[in-house]
Amino acid sequence: MKLDKCIDCGKITHNGVPLCNECFKYRWENHNGFIKPKHDPFRLPWSLPKFRSVVTYDFVTNKEVFIDNIVNNGDLFFDQQYQNYSYILHQALGTAAGSAIPANFFMPTYPLDSLIVVDAINNPHAYAIDYSVVTSYINSGKYVQLI
């Protein structure tokens, strides 16, 4: 196991992870674009020309609780395509992480089972995703699991 130090506070991290859990949480809680407008359920109904997802209302109103859950229970991946980090939390069976909105639809049509925070260090933003998509990223080598 490779040991490194957090780039923000200097605490020991593992497997080349550049931030400790506390610093991930701090950055996400203080980033204005953490939930982008297109992923915000409070902005519905709203149609866009391509697929997107929205997180739950609870995610928006209790952001700190969800952030803590993602960091403490999620998996961290290195995204080979974009050369950055993504945190993924696969929800328990029967628990919706958010909803899918197909292209040109105004409202969600089906639930999604996972949360993802992409570009987790420099421009963190969260949205709901189907875990089958995550699995395809892992199987193709796009995502390499760190922790």
Buried (B, 14 or more C-beta within 10 A) or exposed (E): EEEBEBEBEEEEBEEEBBBBBEBBBBBBEEBEEBBEEBBBBEEEEBEEEEEBBBBBEEBBEEBEEBBBBBBEEBBBBBBEEEEBBBBBBBBEEEEBBBBBBEEEBEEBEEBBBBBBBBBBBEEBBBBBBBBEEBEEBBEEEBBEEBE
